Amino acid sequence: MTGQCIILMGVSGTGKTTVGHAIAQQMGAKFIDGDDLHPRQNIVKMAASQPLDDNDRQPWLERIADVIFSLEQKNESGVLVCSALKKRYRDQLRKGSNKVRFLWLTGDYDCILARMQQRKGHFMPEALLRSQFAALEAPDSSETDIVAIDIAPTVAQIVANALTLLEQTHSREVLA
């Protein structure tokens, strides 16, 4: 699976960073946190409890797309965290690459809110969780490169489930 980029997507608080680190370690891949690629003005806006709009997200998505391109050009594998809430964002990340796959971390609002209330040191406040759910365009059957993963189990089980599903979908793609 060299040159491949696995994007962990979903609303804030689903454990994308924690799960992404663990998956990257298991795969021997680079880990890239998309939050680190936000322009300064986006971080300031979110820290002030102001949701980002499409204009705010555009330079961020361009940076992430550049990272995906770089990984593919160097034939390196990476696990990248990016909320990718809307289909057009996911399409932008896919553009020019056939080696992008998404793991969609899913959970209900109350479960995610409880997890957000337990974490420390993140610039995304709990108040913006509703705006994340409102912005989410749930993937449909036309997005065949997305695998949904329930976040209710332990992190270890989420990672095991994700790796199993990635391997199964990779095996199907090789056979096709």
N, C-alpha and C positions, 0 to 999 in steps of 0.2 A: 504494500500500500504506500510505496514511496511517492513523494510529490503530491500527496493527498492532504486536504485540509478538512478537518472535522470541526464544524461550528456548533457550539452549544448555544442554543437559542432559548428564549422564553422571557417572561417578565422578570423584573428585579426580584431578588429574594428566593429564587428557585434553587439556588446552590450551584449556579453555573461555574463559578470560579473554583469552588471546592471539588466538584465532580470533574471539571476540566483538568485540574492539576493531577488528580488521581488517574484519569484516563491517559493523559500524556505520559505519565510515569510508566504505566503499564505497557503502553505502545512504544516507548522509547522515542517519543515525538517531542518537538518543541511545544511549550505552552505560551500562548500570547493572550493577555487579558485585554479585550477591546476597550475596557474602561480607561486603560492607560493611553489609548490613542485619541481620546476626546480632546478637542481644542479647549484651551483654557476657559473661553467664554461659556462653553457647555457645562463645564464643571461648576463654574460660579453660578450659572442659572439653576442647575439642579440643586445645588447646596442651598439656594434661596427658595426651594420648594416650587420652582417654576418648571412646568413640563417643557421638554424640548419639542419643537415643531419640525416639519420636514426640512425647512431651510437650515435649522441648527444641525440636523443629522447628516446633511449632505457631505460636508468636508470630512466628517468622521467615517462615513461609509466609504468614501474615496480612499482614506488612509488604510482601512481594513482591506479593501480590494487590492491595494498595492502590496500589502503583506501577503495575501493569498497568491498573487502573481509571483512575488519573490520566492515564496516557498516552492511553487511549482517549477519555476525556472532553475532553482538549485536542486531540484529533485529531492526536497526534504519534506517530511511529514510534520504537520502541526495541528495542534488542538487550540482553537481560537474561541474566545467567549465574546458573543455579540448578541444582544437581545433580538435583532432581526424581526421586529414585531410585525412588519407589513410585507406583503408579498413582493412589492416593488423593491424593497430593501434586499430581500433574499435574491431576487432576480439580478440586482446590481452586483451582489457578491458572487453570483454564479457566472456572470458575464466573462466570456473568454476562458473558462475553465470547465472541464468535465470531471474534475477530481474533487469537487466540493460536495460534502455531505453534511447534513444537519441532524443534530440530536436535539429534539424539542423537549425540554424539561417542563412537565405539566403538573399542575396541582391546583387545588381550589383556593379561593381568596383567603379564607380563614387560616388554612395551613401555612400559606406563604406569609401572611401578616405575622403570625406567631414566630416564624423563623426570622423575619426581618427585625422583630422586636428584641431578639436575642443577640443580634450581631452588633459589633462595635467598629467604629472607624470607617464607615462607608459614607460617601457623600450623597448617596441617594436616600432621601428621607422617606419614611413610611407613608407620608401624606401623598406621595406621587404614585403609590401602588395602584390606586383606582384609575389614574390616567394611563398607566401601563396596560391594564386589562382593557380599557376602552380603546386603546390604539391597536391592540393585538388583532391581527387578521389570522385566524387559525388556519393552518395549512389544510388543503383539501387533497383529494386523490390525484389531482393533476401534478402535485409536487412530490414526485416519486423518490426524491433524494432525501426525504425527511422521515426520521423514525421518532415516534413519540415515546417518552420515558416518564413513567409516573414517579413523582418525588416523595411519595408517602413512605417507602421503605428506608432503611438505613443507607448512609452514603455508600458503604461497602456493597450493599445489594444493588443500589442504583448503578454503580460502576460495573458490577458483574453483568447486570441486565443489559447495559449499554454495549459492553464489549461483545456479548453474545449476539445481540441484534446487529451490530456492525459486521461481525464475521458472517452471519447468515446472509445479510444483504450483499456483502462483498462476494460471497460464494455464488449467489444467484446471478450477479452481474458477470462474473467470470464465465459461468455456464451459458449465458445468453448469447 
